[in-house]
Amino acid sequence: LMLIYAHELGHVLGFPDCYLEFYEEKHKHSVYYDLDFDQGNLMCDTDFTARAPMYYLEQLKDKACQ
């Protein structure tokens, strides 16, 4: 649950999703594609150790300090 809250807070801060998810009708299951090669990225990884990468935090700092 904490990962979901953190992920959604990332959206509030302007961080984008880095995955695609859709339902494959032919095989009757969901398909998940990770679009970011950064392992552990909070916005695309489902691991409980996922964090916001430093470049997201740098972007946030740059936007806030304009």
C-alpha positions in Angstrom: 0.0 0.0 0.0 2.9 2.4 0.8 4.3 1.8 -2.7 1.0 2.8 -4.2 0.8 6.0 -2.1 4.4 6.9 -3.0 3.8 6.2 -6.7 0.6 8.4 -6.7 2.5 11.1 -4.9 5.1 10.9 -7.6 2.3 11.9 -10.1 1.3 14.8 -7.9 4.9 15.9 -8.1 4.9 15.6 -11.9 6.7 12.2 -12.3 5.4 10.2 -15.3 4.6 6.6 -15.4 7.2 4.5 -17.2 5.2 1.5 -18.1 2.3 0.4 -20.3 -0.3 -1.9 -19.1 -3.2 -3.4 -21.1 -5.5 -6.4 -21.2 -4.7 -8.9 -23.9 -8.1 -10.3 -25.0 -6.7 -13.2 -26.9 -5.0 -14.8 -23.9 -7.3 -13.2 -21.3 -4.6 -11.6 -19.1 -2.9 -8.3 -18.4 0.3 -7.4 -20.0 2.8 -5.1 -18.3 5.8 -3.4 -20.2 8.4 -1.5 -18.2 9.6 1.4 -20.4 12.4 2.5 -18.2 15.6 0.6 -17.9 16.2 2.1 -14.4 15.7 -0.7 -12.1 14.0 0.4 -8.9 12.3 3.4 -10.3 9.2 4.2 -8.2 7.2 5.1 -11.2 7.6 1.8 -13.0 8.9 -0.8 -10.6 6.7 -2.9 -8.4 9.5 -3.8 -6.0 8.9 -2.4 -2.4 12.5 -1.0 -2.5 11.7 1.2 -5.5 12.6 4.9 -5.2 12.4 8.1 -7.2 15.6 8.3 -9.3 17.9 11.2 -8.7 17.2 12.8 -12.1 13.5 13.0 -11.1 14.5 14.9 -8.0 16.8 17.1 -9.9 13.9 18.0 -12.3 11.7 18.7 -9.3 14.3 21.0 -7.8 14.8 22.8 -11.2 11.0 23.4 -11.5 10.7 24.6 -7.9 13.6 27.0 -8.0 12.8 28.9 -11.2 
